[in-house]
Amino acid sequence: MIDRRTLMASGLAAGALAATGRPALAQTAKLNVYAHRVHRTVAAGPSGDITEAWSKRTGTGVEWATFDTGPLQERLFREASLGETTVDVGFIVNTQAVPRIANLFEPLGPFMQKDPIEQPNDVFPGLMSGFTVRGQVYALPFRHASSGLHYNEEILAERGFKEPPRTIEELIEVARRCTYTRANGTQVTGLVLPGVTYPNVIDIARAWDGEYITPDFKLACTEPPMVRAITLLRELFLAGAFPRNFATLGTEDVNVWMQQGRAALVLQSMGRNQIFNDPQKSQFAGKIKTTTIPVSKELLGKYPVAPAKVEFWGMAIPKNSKNKDRAWALMKEMVSRENTIKAALNGNGPVRASAYDDPRIRQKVPFADAERAVLRVARIPMPAFDGAAKAADYFKEEAEAAVLGMKTPEKAMADLANRVRPLLG
């Protein structure tokens, strides 16, 4: 005997099948993705939704829950700590790839062996290694931000420079000479950074192949490269070629400085090029160029460009998820060669080297060759560990003291090492 509820359910199922040609069960299947808002934006922008074809092919919907970085990581890690979760794919940033967090997610090696992503060697190796913990990869890279040198070609030309600096030594000279007052009264500062946090200063130290903390957790802040970087900033500060208010400058402040012609050189994520050249906001739209951070003269034979920092997001599968195979299938789809290009056209930082050869990317990203050159040698600014937040705070405090002249660079870095050493165990 068939009751009314069963009859209604079978009727709904038949209607769904007739309308779509797929079983109703497939229509109700879905994957829940926890992400930052920008991930949703680049996954489904003007150039197309990179999950749409997969959803149609598998009958699986993709439900996005988006948050700012802090709340995202907090919610995701809490969900992954429960006995069971409805989250199937979660985005994590490379700085969170510590053993304690990695234990909450599935190692991806078995998935890669059983059903590998398209051309895995095409993904920049530095991004994969950034999500490797105890020899296992726990997240699949999706989005990166790599550092570059932005320069105002009009300002450089006014001061007699026809091209950007090719070495860090030349950068110092350009920064000094491009600190001046323009004919219209604008005061130009040679080099501008959003503060002296460790990710910003590491970009300068990498000109000498320097580190704050090495990948094997050895302190390197007292070694010559980092001391040279701090000394460089101190000397530029004294010359007026580094902002007097550097300690309070934020990323948005630097955007304004560049757009208004108040900065000649800026070390920032290469993706900032679009913001600096925004015709609605910039007085120099089309004149802000982006290239690689130059190495020191002594390293010209070792690196073609400075091994600047790269920071990135990846997709991970919670261990307590109920849809692991389906989650992997979606992740694999999202990092295919074509979808990597689509996401890049939507504003993403492509994780594949081949994307930079695509004519669509080259037309949209004038610094494509420079960004690829950086990504081939780039490294994360500091390895992830549980005391990383304190190590970041300590660096900022000591670096500010040195640039302001409260300590010598050598003394500041020695004090920093003493403060950070207990955090490393």
Contacts in CASP RR format, 6 or more apart in sequence:
PFRMAT RR
TARGET T0000
AUTHOR 0000-0000-0000
METHOD contacts of the structure
MODEL  1
MIDRRTLMASGLAAGALAATGRPALAQTAKLNVYAHRVHRTVAAGPSGDI
TEAWSKRTGTGVEWATFDTGPLQERLFREASLGETTVDVGFIVNTQAVPR
IANLFEPLGPFMQKDPIEQPNDVFPGLMSGFTVRGQVYALPFRHASSGLH
YNEEILAERGFKEPPRTIEELIEVARRCTYTRANGTQVTGLVLPGVTYPN
VIDIARAWDGEYITPDFKLACTEPPMVRAITLLRELFLAGAFPRNFATLG
TEDVNVWMQQGRAALVLQSMGRNQIFNDPQKSQFAGKIKTTTIPVSKELL
GKYPVAPAKVEFWGMAIPKNSKNKDRAWALMKEMVSRENTIKAALNGNGP
VRASAYDDPRIRQKVPFADAERAVLRVARIPMPAFDGAAKAADYFKEEAE
AAVLGMKTPEKAMADLANRVRPLLG
12 24 0 8 1.000
13 23 0 8 1.000
13 24 0 8 1.000
15 24 0 8 1.000
16 22 0 8 1.000
16 23 0 8 1.000
16 24 0 8 1.000
16 27 0 8 1.000
17 23 0 8 1.000
17 24 0 8 1.000
20 27 0 8 1.000
22 59 0 8 1.000
26 58 0 8 1.000
26 59 0 8 1.000
26 60 0 8 1.000
27 59 0 8 1.000
29 58 0 8 1.000
29 59 0 8 1.000
29 60 0 8 1.000
29 61 0 8 1.000
29 326 0 8 1.000
30 60 0 8 1.000
30 61 0 8 1.000
30 62 0 8 1.000
30 63 0 8 1.000
31 60 0 8 1.000
31 61 0 8 1.000
31 62 0 8 1.000
31 63 0 8 1.000
31 88 0 8 1.000
31 89 0 8 1.000
31 323 0 8 1.000
31 326 0 8 1.000
31 327 0 8 1.000
31 330 0 8 1.000
32 63 0 8 1.000
32 65 0 8 1.000
32 86 0 8 1.000
32 87 0 8 1.000
32 88 0 8 1.000
32 89 0 8 1.000
33 62 0 8 1.000
33 63 0 8 1.000
33 64 0 8 1.000
33 65 0 8 1.000
33 87 0 8 1.000
33 88 0 8 1.000
33 89 0 8 1.000
33 90 0 8 1.000
33 91 0 8 1.000
33 330 0 8 1.000
34 65 0 8 1.000
34 67 0 8 1.000
34 72 0 8 1.000
34 75 0 8 1.000
34 76 0 8 1.000
34 79 0 8 1.000
34 87 0 8 1.000
34 89 0 8 1.000
34 90 0 8 1.000
34 91 0 8 1.000
35 64 0 8 1.000
35 65 0 8 1.000
35 66 0 8 1.000
35 67 0 8 1.000
35 72 0 8 1.000
35 90 0 8 1.000
35 91 0 8 1.000
36 66 0 8 1.000
36 67 0 8 1.000
36 68 0 8 1.000
36 69 0 8 1.000
36 72 0 8 1.000
36 91 0 8 1.000
36 313 0 8 1.000
37 66 0 8 1.000
37 67 0 8 1.000
37 68 0 8 1.000
38 143 0 8 1.000
39 66 0 8 1.000
39 91 0 8 1.000
39 142 0 8 1.000
39 143 0 8 1.000
39 313 0 8 1.000
40 64 0 8 1.000
40 66 0 8 1.000
41 346 0 8 1.000
41 347 0 8 1.000
42 143 0 8 1.000
42 343 0 8 1.000
42 344 0 8 1.000
42 346 0 8 1.000
42 347 0 8 1.000
42 348 0 8 1.000
42 349 0 8 1.000
43 49 0 8 1.000
43 50 0 8 1.000
43 51 0 8 1.000
43 334 0 8 1.000
43 343 0 8 1.000
43 346 0 8 1.000
44 50 0 8 1.000
44 51 0 8 1.000
44 52 0 8 1.000
44 346 0 8 1.000
45 346 0 8 1.000
46 345 0 8 1.000
46 346 0 8 1.000
47 342 0 8 1.000
47 345 0 8 1.000
47 346 0 8 1.000
48 342 0 8 1.000
48 346 0 8 1.000
50 333 0 8 1.000
50 334 0 8 1.000
50 339 0 8 1.000
50 342 0 8 1.000
50 343 0 8 1.000
51 61 0 8 1.000
51 62 0 8 1.000
51 330 0 8 1.000
51 333 0 8 1.000
51 334 0 8 1.000
53 333 0 8 1.000
54 60 0 8 1.000
54 329 0 8 1.000
54 330 0 8 1.000
54 333 0 8 1.000
55 61 0 8 1.000
55 62 0 8 1.000
58 326 0 8 1.000
58 329 0 8 1.000
60 326 0 8 1.000
60 330 0 8 1.000
62 330 0 8 1.000
66 72 0 8 1.000
67 75 0 8 1.000
69 93 0 8 1.000
72 91 0 8 1.000
73 92 0 8 1.000
73 93 0 8 1.000
73 96 0 8 1.000
76 87 0 8 1.000
76 90 0 8 1.000
76 91 0 8 1.000
76 92 0 8 1.000
76 318 0 8 1.000
77 101 0 8 1.000
77 104 0 8 1.000
79 85 0 8 1.000
79 86 0 8 1.000
79 87 0 8 1.000
79 318 0 8 1.000
80 87 0 8 1.000
80 104 0 8 1.000
80 105 0 8 1.000
80 318 0 8 1.000
80 319 0 8 1.000
80 320 0 8 1.000
81 104 0 8 1.000
82 320 0 8 1.000
83 320 0 8 1.000
84 320 0 8 1.000
84 322 0 8 1.000
85 318 0 8 1.000
85 320 0 8 1.000
85 321 0 8 1.000
86 322 0 8 1.000
87 318 0 8 1.000
87 321 0 8 1.000
88 317 0 8 1.000
88 318 0 8 1.000
88 321 0 8 1.000
88 322 0 8 1.000
88 323 0 8 1.000
88 324 0 8 1.000
88 326 0 8 1.000
88 327 0 8 1.000
88 330 0 8 1.000
89 315 0 8 1.000
89 316 0 8 1.000
89 317 0 8 1.000
89 327 0 8 1.000
89 330 0 8 1.000
89 331 0 8 1.000
90 315 0 8 1.000
90 316 0 8 1.000
90 317 0 8 1.000
90 318 0 8 1.000
91 142 0 8 1.000
91 313 0 8 1.000
91 314 0 8 1.000
91 315 0 8 1.000
91 316 0 8 1.000
92 101 0 8 1.000
92 105 0 8 1.000
92 139 0 8 1.000
92 313 0 8 1.000
92 314 0 8 1.000
92 316 0 8 1.000
93 311 0 8 1.000
93 312 0 8 1.000
93 313 0 8 1.000
93 314 0 8 1.000
94 127 0 8 1.000
94 130 0 8 1.000
94 131 0 8 1.000
94 311 0 8 1.000
94 312 0 8 1.000
94 313 0 8 1.000
94 314 0 8 1.000
94 380 0 8 1.000
94 384 0 8 1.000
95 311 0 8 1.000
95 380 0 8 1.000
95 382 0 8 1.000
95 384 0 8 1.000
95 388 0 8 1.000
96 384 0 8 1.000
97 130 0 8 1.000
97 131 0 8 1.000
97 132 0 8 1.000
97 133 0 8 1.000
97 138 0 8 1.000
97 139 0 8 1.000
97 384 0 8 1.000
98 133 0 8 1.000
98 384 0 8 1.000
98 385 0 8 1.000
98 386 0 8 1.000
98 388 0 8 1.000
99 133 0 8 1.000
99 134 0 8 1.000
100 386 0 8 1.000
102 133 0 8 1.000
102 134 0 8 1.000
102 136 0 8 1.000
102 138 0 8 1.000
103 319 0 8 1.000
104 318 0 8 1.000
104 319 0 8 1.000
105 138 0 8 1.000
105 139 0 8 1.000
105 316 0 8 1.000
105 317 0 8 1.000
105 318 0 8 1.000
105 319 0 8 1.000
106 138 0 8 1.000
106 316 0 8 1.000
106 317 0 8 1.000
106 318 0 8 1.000
106 319 0 8 1.000
106 321 0 8 1.000
106 324 0 8 1.000
107 136 0 8 1.000
107 137 0 8 1.000
107 138 0 8 1.000
108 136 0 8 1.000
108 137 0 8 1.000
108 138 0 8 1.000
108 139 0 8 1.000
108 140 0 8 1.000
108 317 0 8 1.000
108 328 0 8 1.000
109 136 0 8 1.000
109 137 0 8 1.000
111 328 0 8 1.000
112 120 0 8 1.000
112 137 0 8 1.000
115 328 0 8 1.000
115 329 0 8 1.000
115 332 0 8 1.000
117 123 0 8 1.000
117 140 0 8 1.000
117 332 0 8 1.000
117 335 0 8 1.000
117 336 0 8 1.000
118 332 0 8 1.000
118 335 0 8 1.000
118 336 0 8 1.000
118 337 0 8 1.000
119 337 0 8 1.000
119 352 0 8 1.000
119 354 0 8 1.000
122 337 0 8 1.000
122 352 0 8 1.000
122 353 0 8 1.000
122 354 0 8 1.000
123 141 0 8 1.000
123 335 0 8 1.000
123 351 0 8 1.000
123 352 0 8 1.000
123 353 0 8 1.000
124 141 0 8 1.000
124 144 0 8 1.000
124 310 0 8 1.000
124 351 0 8 1.000
124 352 0 8 1.000
124 353 0 8 1.000
124 375 0 8 1.000
124 376 0 8 1.000
124 378 0 8 1.000
126 310 0 8 1.000
126 375 0 8 1.000
126 378 0 8 1.000
126 379 0 8 1.000
126 380 0 8 1.000
127 141 0 8 1.000
127 144 0 8 1.000
127 310 0 8 1.000
127 312 0 8 1.000
127 351 0 8 1.000
127 375 0 8 1.000
128 137 0 8 1.000
128 141 0 8 1.000
130 312 0 8 1.000
130 380 0 8 1.000
131 137 0 8 1.000
131 138 0 8 1.000
131 139 0 8 1.000
131 140 0 8 1.000
131 141 0 8 1.000
131 314 0 8 1.000
132 138 0 8 1.000
138 316 0 8 1.000
139 314 0 8 1.000
139 315 0 8 1.000
139 316 0 8 1.000
140 314 0 8 1.000
140 315 0 8 1.000
140 316 0 8 1.000
140 331 0 8 1.000
140 332 0 8 1.000
140 335 0 8 1.000
141 312 0 8 1.000
141 313 0 8 1.000
141 314 0 8 1.000
141 335 0 8 1.000
141 351 0 8 1.000
142 312 0 8 1.000
142 313 0 8 1.000
142 314 0 8 1.000
142 315 0 8 1.000
142 334 0 8 1.000
142 335 0 8 1.000
142 343 0 8 1.000
142 348 0 8 1.000
142 351 0 8 1.000
143 312 0 8 1.000
143 313 0 8 1.000
143 314 0 8 1.000
143 343 0 8 1.000
143 348 0 8 1.000
143 349 0 8 1.000
143 351 0 8 1.000
144 310 0 8 1.000
144 311 0 8 1.000
144 312 0 8 1.000
144 313 0 8 1.000
144 349 0 8 1.000
144 350 0 8 1.000
144 351 0 8 1.000
144 375 0 8 1.000
145 269 0 8 1.000
145 270 0 8 1.000
145 271 0 8 1.000
145 310 0 8 1.000
145 311 0 8 1.000
145 312 0 8 1.000
145 349 0 8 1.000
146 269 0 8 1.000
146 270 0 8 1.000
146 308 0 8 1.000
146 309 0 8 1.000
146 310 0 8 1.000
146 371 0 8 1.000
146 374 0 8 1.000
146 375 0 8 1.000
146 378 0 8 1.000
147 203 0 8 1.000
147 267 0 8 1.000
147 268 0 8 1.000
147 269 0 8 1.000
147 270 0 8 1.000
147 293 0 8 1.000
147 308 0 8 1.000
147 309 0 8 1.000
147 310 0 8 1.000
147 374 0 8 1.000
147 378 0 8 1.000
148 203 0 8 1.000
148 267 0 8 1.000
148 268 0 8 1.000
148 269 0 8 1.000
148 270 0 8 1.000
148 290 0 8 1.000
148 291 0 8 1.000
148 292 0 8 1.000
148 293 0 8 1.000
148 308 0 8 1.000
148 370 0 8 1.000
148 374 0 8 1.000
149 164 0 8 1.000
149 165 0 8 1.000
149 171 0 8 1.000
149 265 0 8 1.000
149 266 0 8 1.000
149 267 0 8 1.000
149 290 0 8 1.000
149 291 0 8 1.000
149 292 0 8 1.000
149 293 0 8 1.000
149 294 0 8 1.000
150 258 0 8 1.000
150 265 0 8 1.000
150 266 0 8 1.000
150 267 0 8 1.000
150 268 0 8 1.000
150 272 0 8 1.000
150 273 0 8 1.000
150 276 0 8 1.000
150 288 0 8 1.000
150 289 0 8 1.000
150 290 0 8 1.000
151 164 0 8 1.000
151 174 0 8 1.000
151 264 0 8 1.000
151 265 0 8 1.000
151 266 0 8 1.000
151 288 0 8 1.000
151 289 0 8 1.000
151 290 0 8 1.000
151 291 0 8 1.000
152 258 0 8 1.000
152 261 0 8 1.000
152 263 0 8 1.000
152 264 0 8 1.000
152 265 0 8 1.000
152 284 0 8 1.000
152 287 0 8 1.000
152 288 0 8 1.000
153 287 0 8 1.000
153 288 0 8 1.000
153 289 0 8 1.000
154 284 0 8 1.000
154 287 0 8 1.000
155 178 0 8 1.000
155 182 0 8 1.000
155 188 0 8 1.000
155 261 0 8 1.000
155 264 0 8 1.000
156 162 0 8 1.000
156 163 0 8 1.000
156 164 0 8 1.000
156 174 0 8 1.000
156 178 0 8 1.000
156 264 0 8 1.000
158 182 0 8 1.000
159 174 0 8 1.000
159 177 0 8 1.000
159 178 0 8 1.000
159 180 0 8 1.000
159 264 0 8 1.000
160 177 0 8 1.000
161 174 0 8 1.000
161 177 0 8 1.000
161 178 0 8 1.000
164 174 0 8 1.000
164 289 0 8 1.000
164 291 0 8 1.000
164 294 0 8 1.000
165 171 0 8 1.000
165 173 0 8 1.000
165 174 0 8 1.000
165 294 0 8 1.000
166 294 0 8 1.000
167 294 0 8 1.000
167 295 0 8 1.000
167 296 0 8 1.000
167 297 0 8 1.000
167 300 0 8 1.000
168 204 0 8 1.000
168 207 0 8 1.000
168 208 0 8 1.000
168 232 0 8 1.000
168 293 0 8 1.000
168 294 0 8 1.000
168 295 0 8 1.000
168 296 0 8 1.000
168 306 0 8 1.000
169 296 0 8 1.000
169 297 0 8 1.000
170 294 0 8 1.000
171 191 0 8 1.000
171 265 0 8 1.000
171 294 0 8 1.000
172 232 0 8 1.000
172 235 0 8 1.000
172 236 0 8 1.000
174 190 0 8 1.000
174 264 0 8 1.000
174 265 0 8 1.000
175 190 0 8 1.000
175 191 0 8 1.000
175 236 0 8 1.000
175 241 0 8 1.000
175 242 0 8 1.000
175 264 0 8 1.000
175 265 0 8 1.000
176 190 0 8 1.000
176 236 0 8 1.000
176 239 0 8 1.000
176 241 0 8 1.000
178 188 0 8 1.000
178 190 0 8 1.000
178 241 0 8 1.000
178 264 0 8 1.000
178 265 0 8 1.000
179 188 0 8 1.000
179 189 0 8 1.000
179 190 0 8 1.000
179 239 0 8 1.000
179 240 0 8 1.000
179 241 0 8 1.000
179 264 0 8 1.000
180 187 0 8 1.000
180 188 0 8 1.000
181 187 0 8 1.000
181 188 0 8 1.000
182 188 0 8 1.000
186 260 0 8 1.000
186 261 0 8 1.000
186 262 0 8 1.000
187 262 0 8 1.000
188 261 0 8 1.000
188 262 0 8 1.000
188 263 0 8 1.000
188 264 0 8 1.000
189 240 0 8 1.000
189 241 0 8 1.000
189 242 0 8 1.000
189 243 0 8 1.000
189 257 0 8 1.000
189 262 0 8 1.000
189 263 0 8 1.000
189 264 0 8 1.000
190 236 0 8 1.000
190 241 0 8 1.000
190 242 0 8 1.000
190 263 0 8 1.000
190 264 0 8 1.000
190 265 0 8 1.000
191 236 0 8 1.000
191 241 0 8 1.000
191 242 0 8 1.000
191 263 0 8 1.000
191 264 0 8 1.000
191 265 0 8 1.000
191 266 0 8 1.000
191 267 0 8 1.000
192 242 0 8 1.000
192 243 0 8 1.000
192 249 0 8 1.000
192 254 0 8 1.000
192 257 0 8 1.000
192 258 0 8 1.000
192 262 0 8 1.000
192 263 0 8 1.000
192 265 0 8 1.000
192 266 0 8 1.000
193 200 0 8 1.000
193 201 0 8 1.000
193 242 0 8 1.000
193 246 0 8 1.000
193 249 0 8 1.000
193 254 0 8 1.000
193 266 0 8 1.000
193 267 0 8 1.000
193 268 0 8 1.000
194 200 0 8 1.000
194 249 0 8 1.000
194 250 0 8 1.000
194 251 0 8 1.000
194 253 0 8 1.000
194 254 0 8 1.000
194 268 0 8 1.000
195 246 0 8 1.000
195 247 0 8 1.000
195 249 0 8 1.000
195 250 0 8 1.000
195 396 0 8 1.000
196 233 0 8 1.000
196 246 0 8 1.000
196 247 0 8 1.000
196 396 0 8 1.000
196 399 0 8 1.000
196 400 0 8 1.000
196 403 0 8 1.000
197 392 0 8 1.000
197 395 0 8 1.000
197 396 0 8 1.000
197 399 0 8 1.000
198 212 0 8 1.000
198 381 0 8 1.000
198 382 0 8 1.000
198 391 0 8 1.000
198 392 0 8 1.000
198 395 0 8 1.000
198 396 0 8 1.000
198 399 0 8 1.000
199 309 0 8 1.000
199 311 0 8 1.000
199 381 0 8 1.000
199 382 0 8 1.000
200 267 0 8 1.000
201 212 0 8 1.000
201 226 0 8 1.000
201 229 0 8 1.000
201 230 0 8 1.000
201 233 0 8 1.000
201 395 0 8 1.000
201 399 0 8 1.000
202 210 0 8 1.000
202 211 0 8 1.000
202 212 0 8 1.000
202 229 0 8 1.000
202 309 0 8 1.000
202 381 0 8 1.000
202 382 0 8 1.000
203 267 0 8 1.000
203 293 0 8 1.000
203 306 0 8 1.000
203 308 0 8 1.000
203 309 0 8 1.000
204 229 0 8 1.000
204 232 0 8 1.000
204 233 0 8 1.000
204 267 0 8 1.000
204 293 0 8 1.000
205 211 0 8 1.000
205 212 0 8 1.000
205 225 0 8 1.000
205 226 0 8 1.000
205 228 0 8 1.000
205 229 0 8 1.000
206 225 0 8 1.000
206 293 0 8 1.000
206 306 0 8 1.000
206 307 0 8 1.000
206 308 0 8 1.000
206 309 0 8 1.000
206 379 0 8 1.000
207 225 0 8 1.000
207 229 0 8 1.000
207 293 0 8 1.000
207 294 0 8 1.000
207 295 0 8 1.000
207 296 0 8 1.000
207 299 0 8 1.000
207 306 0 8 1.000
208 224 0 8 1.000
208 225 0 8 1.000
208 228 0 8 1.000
208 229 0 8 1.000
208 295 0 8 1.000
208 296 0 8 1.000
208 298 0 8 1.000
208 299 0 8 1.000
209 225 0 8 1.000
209 299 0 8 1.000
209 302 0 8 1.000
209 303 0 8 1.000
209 307 0 8 1.000
210 220 0 8 1.000
210 223 0 8 1.000
210 225 0 8 1.000
210 226 0 8 1.000
210 229 0 8 1.000
211 220 0 8 1.000
211 221 0 8 1.000
211 223 0 8 1.000
211 225 0 8 1.000
211 226 0 8 1.000
211 382 0 8 1.000
212 219 0 8 1.000
212 220 0 8 1.000
212 221 0 8 1.000
212 226 0 8 1.000
212 381 0 8 1.000
212 382 0 8 1.000
212 391 0 8 1.000
212 395 0 8 1.000
213 219 0 8 1.000
213 220 0 8 1.000
213 221 0 8 1.000
213 382 0 8 1.000
213 383 0 8 1.000
213 391 0 8 1.000
213 420 0 8 1.000
213 424 0 8 1.000
214 220 0 8 1.000
214 383 0 8 1.000
215 379 0 8 1.000
215 383 0 8 1.000
217 383 0 8 1.000
217 385 0 8 1.000
217 424 0 8 1.000
219 417 0 8 1.000
219 420 0 8 1.000
219 421 0 8 1.000
219 424 0 8 1.000
220 226 0 8 1.000
221 395 0 8 1.000
221 413 0 8 1.000
221 416 0 8 1.000
221 417 0 8 1.000
221 420 0 8 1.000
222 410 0 8 1.000
222 413 0 8 1.000
222 414 0 8 1.000
222 416 0 8 1.000
222 417 0 8 1.000
226 413 0 8 1.000
227 409 0 8 1.000
227 410 0 8 1.000
227 413 0 8 1.000
230 399 0 8 1.000
230 402 0 8 1.000
230 403 0 8 1.000
230 409 0 8 1.000
230 412 0 8 1.000
230 413 0 8 1.000
231 409 0 8 1.000
233 242 0 8 1.000
233 399 0 8 1.000
233 402 0 8 1.000
233 403 0 8 1.000
234 402 0 8 1.000
234 403 0 8 1.000
234 405 0 8 1.000
234 409 0 8 1.000
236 242 0 8 1.000
237 244 0 8 1.000
237 246 0 8 1.000
237 403 0 8 1.000
237 404 0 8 1.000
242 403 0 8 1.000
243 249 0 8 1.000
246 403 0 8 1.000
247 400 0 8 1.000
247 404 0 8 1.000
249 257 0 8 1.000
251 268 0 8 1.000
254 263 0 8 1.000
254 266 0 8 1.000
254 268 0 8 1.000
255 272 0 8 1.000
255 275 0 8 1.000
255 276 0 8 1.000
256 262 0 8 1.000
257 263 0 8 1.000
257 266 0 8 1.000
258 266 0 8 1.000
258 272 0 8 1.000
258 276 0 8 1.000
258 282 0 8 1.000
258 284 0 8 1.000
258 288 0 8 1.000
259 275 0 8 1.000
259 276 0 8 1.000
259 278 0 8 1.000
259 281 0 8 1.000
259 282 0 8 1.000
259 283 0 8 1.000
259 284 0 8 1.000
260 283 0 8 1.000
261 283 0 8 1.000
261 284 0 8 1.000
266 272 0 8 1.000
266 276 0 8 1.000
267 293 0 8 1.000
270 290 0 8 1.000
270 367 0 8 1.000
270 370 0 8 1.000
270 371 0 8 1.000
270 374 0 8 1.000
271 290 0 8 1.000
271 349 0 8 1.000
272 290 0 8 1.000
273 288 0 8 1.000
273 289 0 8 1.000
273 290 0 8 1.000
273 366 0 8 1.000
273 367 0 8 1.000
275 281 0 8 1.000
276 282 0 8 1.000
276 284 0 8 1.000
276 288 0 8 1.000
277 284 0 8 1.000
277 285 0 8 1.000
277 286 0 8 1.000
277 287 0 8 1.000
277 288 0 8 1.000
278 285 0 8 1.000
279 285 0 8 1.000
282 288 0 8 1.000
289 366 0 8 1.000
289 367 0 8 1.000
290 366 0 8 1.000
290 367 0 8 1.000
290 370 0 8 1.000
291 367 0 8 1.000
291 370 0 8 1.000
292 305 0 8 1.000
292 306 0 8 1.000
292 308 0 8 1.000
292 370 0 8 1.000
292 373 0 8 1.000
292 374 0 8 1.000
293 305 0 8 1.000
293 306 0 8 1.000
293 308 0 8 1.000
293 374 0 8 1.000
294 305 0 8 1.000
294 306 0 8 1.000
295 302 0 8 1.000
295 303 0 8 1.000
295 304 0 8 1.000
295 305 0 8 1.000
295 306 0 8 1.000
299 306 0 8 1.000
303 377 0 8 1.000
304 373 0 8 1.000
304 377 0 8 1.000
305 370 0 8 1.000
305 373 0 8 1.000
305 374 0 8 1.000
305 377 0 8 1.000
306 374 0 8 1.000
306 377 0 8 1.000
307 374 0 8 1.000
307 377 0 8 1.000
307 378 0 8 1.000
307 379 0 8 1.000
308 374 0 8 1.000
308 378 0 8 1.000
309 378 0 8 1.000
309 379 0 8 1.000
309 380 0 8 1.000
309 381 0 8 1.000
310 374 0 8 1.000
310 375 0 8 1.000
310 378 0 8 1.000
310 379 0 8 1.000
310 380 0 8 1.000
311 380 0 8 1.000
311 381 0 8 1.000
312 351 0 8 1.000
315 331 0 8 1.000
315 334 0 8 1.000
317 324 0 8 1.000
317 327 0 8 1.000
317 328 0 8 1.000
317 331 0 8 1.000
321 327 0 8 1.000
333 339 0 8 1.000
334 343 0 8 1.000
335 351 0 8 1.000
335 352 0 8 1.000
337 352 0 8 1.000
337 354 0 8 1.000
337 355 0 8 1.000
340 348 0 8 1.000
340 350 0 8 1.000
340 351 0 8 1.000
340 352 0 8 1.000
340 355 0 8 1.000
341 350 0 8 1.000
341 355 0 8 1.000
341 358 0 8 1.000
341 360 0 8 1.000
341 361 0 8 1.000
343 349 0 8 1.000
343 350 0 8 1.000
344 350 0 8 1.000
344 355 0 8 1.000
344 361 0 8 1.000
344 364 0 8 1.000
344 365 0 8 1.000
345 360 0 8 1.000
345 361 0 8 1.000
345 364 0 8 1.000
350 356 0 8 1.000
350 361 0 8 1.000
353 372 0 8 1.000
353 375 0 8 1.000
353 376 0 8 1.000
355 361 0 8 1.000
356 362 0 8 1.000
356 365 0 8 1.000
356 368 0 8 1.000
356 369 0 8 1.000
356 371 0 8 1.000
356 372 0 8 1.000
361 368 0 8 1.000
362 368 0 8 1.000
365 371 0 8 1.000
382 388 0 8 1.000
382 391 0 8 1.000
382 392 0 8 1.000
385 391 0 8 1.000
385 423 0 8 1.000
385 424 0 8 1.000
387 423 0 8 1.000
390 420 0 8 1.000
390 423 0 8 1.000
391 420 0 8 1.000
391 423 0 8 1.000
394 416 0 8 1.000
394 419 0 8 1.000
394 420 0 8 1.000
395 416 0 8 1.000
395 420 0 8 1.000
398 407 0 8 1.000
398 412 0 8 1.000
398 413 0 8 1.000
398 415 0 8 1.000
398 416 0 8 1.000
398 419 0 8 1.000
399 412 0 8 1.000
399 416 0 8 1.000
401 407 0 8 1.000
401 412 0 8 1.000
402 408 0 8 1.000
402 409 0 8 1.000
402 411 0 8 1.000
402 412 0 8 1.000
402 413 0 8 1.000
407 415 0 8 1.000
END
